[in-house]
Amino acid sequence: MKVDVVLFAHFSGFQPDGKGGRHARTFDLDEGTTIADVIAMLGLPDEPRVIFVNSRHAPEERVLVEGDRLAIFPPVAGG
Amino acid sequence: MREILRVNMSTLTISKEPLPEKWARYGGRALTSAIVFTEVPADADPMGPDNKLVIAPGLLGGTSAPNGGRLSIGAKSPLTGGLKESNSGGTAAHALGKMDIAAIIVEGVPADKTVAYALRLFPDGKVDLVPRHDLKGLGTYETVAVAKGIEASEHRYSEKVSFIVNGPAGEMGMKAAGIAITDPHGYPNRFAGRGGLGAVMGTKGIKLIAIFEEGLKGKEHADKDAFIAAVRKFSGALTTHAVTSQALPTFGTNVLANIINEAGGYPTRNFSSGQFEGVDGISGETMREITVERGGNVKHGCHAGCVIQCSRYYVDEDGHYITKGPEYESAWSLGADCGINDMDTVAALDRKCGDIGIDTIEAGVMIGVYMASGKIAFGDGAAAMAVLDEIGHGTDLGKVFGDGAEATGLHFGVKNIPVVKHQGLPAYDPRPIQGIGVTYATSTQGADHTAGYTITSNVLAVGGTVDPLKPEGQAALSQGLQIATAMLDSLGFCIFVAFAVLDMPEAFEAIHEMAAAHTGDEWDADALMQLGKETLTYERLFNEHAGFTNADDRLPKFFLEEPLAPHDVVFTVTDEELDSVHSFVPEVAAQLGIK
């Protein structure tokens, strides 16, 4: 299945193509893949994260489905 | 012993008086709000002689409390008509604190409306008021350059001077005018932006306040060892929490652009969509990449003692300073809300706002409203700059623009005008992020994100989580944060310390330990919250006396009726819940003996 993955702030350097940037990369994943699986695949650092699937907050155990957009942020704030 | 410095512009006299004992525990916002409540009639003309401009460092101003150098400026707001506290960084607060000045109160108006004065405070305690007609009408940057050249040669104070500066928008009495404060490098790029306080400063005839701090020492503490221990504890928390130690120093406040956009709450083209296709061009990540490539500074504090360091400078292609790295709200208002996706354009607009002395949030929201009228197109950066030029030149149309989003929207017949209590909404749409809608609606300040920053739990997973799309729990979340924010503003802390405080109990403990060790008074968690409640009670009661009712604590109708993409939601927190936010006010008013 195809899932778009976007990474922000210092996570963007963990895109598999090594090119950084905040644009989406399309991943071809097995059915049943969870967000945690994607995080392990990317090798993201072991720190808190804020995760959205299709613009809604999602837990790491969420099973992704075809066409999802997965966005992962390190802890950020401002204002 | 802290003192009040009273400057009467009707009589051109200056006096000092002891801070009244009843306000001994107040600083910053608690003090500006208590003074305005007590000394300014609620029905006063904000532009008249009865209004007062009150400037106060926090209770810990002048100490080494980490991130404790914020400045509060208060008055009756010409924009909202209510009690206003506008909060800024810059170096002035610590300088005033070191001078033992609890507050400057500027009252009266000069008989001659054409004058421009400089109020000067010297390290030996001398204060004077000198005519400076040469500064009249100058932009904030030129004002500082001219003043600094003369003051430095006269007094041999090289870098140790802080300026509080009014721009031409304030001198012309525009309701969106802010007041600039110089940063550690002397740039007038920190702003008490909101609520039109520059217009109040303009009526007083004061163009700038110069605070010379050469040789001033940090304040003494009742218990120095305990204070230093608490400072270390607090600093340790701020330099440990991921937000205050990594994201903010690396990317600045504008690191928020992508996450608020991802959450669908990034107001785009006058609040007509929750996502902006051009967000990456104006994001914190892009700003950092451009600035690093051009050799600009990407990490410094806006005042001494800041350990977060979220400030940065935006530079041109040759590496020359243009403006501070636009904050998240400024990049949003002058960017996404106007459909503008180019960082250089946003920075040029930000610089223009800073130079003419106008609030970037109100300016961007105003331009977005003007674009919605169809007079100019969304995305047209040159047209946006022309709007700011009208303000700077003081044309008839510029005076409409300079009075902000509501004045502009009414003038051009725009249907959706995003304001509460006449003040433009900041950078989070209240439909998909309902907690911030409660803050916008109920804050004593008008629409103001900083008053109760629910984005923490609604979006950022800081201080727990509250589903942003549902109404449940939002009123309680907002109430707690409004109280805590009023407390931080009163002690002089940057509100970004809250990100650590909300997640780390030791950071909260360190705050009351610093207050206790510095003052020698008893401070604990309950006392901190009481300080916040008392501050809000002065503000709420003043607003009631000025004619505000619960009907003013509401969002504009379109947020309740027009669903916002991508979540297709409207604001659903009930009126009853909104009215519960200030439930503590009667009890606290009784404790204070005020009505």
Interface residues (C-beta under 8 A of the other chain):
Chain A: V6 F8 A9 H10 S12 R22 H23 E47 P48 V50 F52 S55 R56 H57 A71 F73 P74 P75 V76 A77 G78 G79
Chain B: H241 A242 V243 Q246 A247 L248 T250 F251 G252 T253 N254 V255 L256 N258 I259 E262 A263 G264 Q275 D280 S283 G284 E285 C310 E327 Y328 E329 A427 H449 T450 Y453 I455 T456 V459 L460 A461 V462 T465 D467 L469 I495 F496 F499 P566 H567
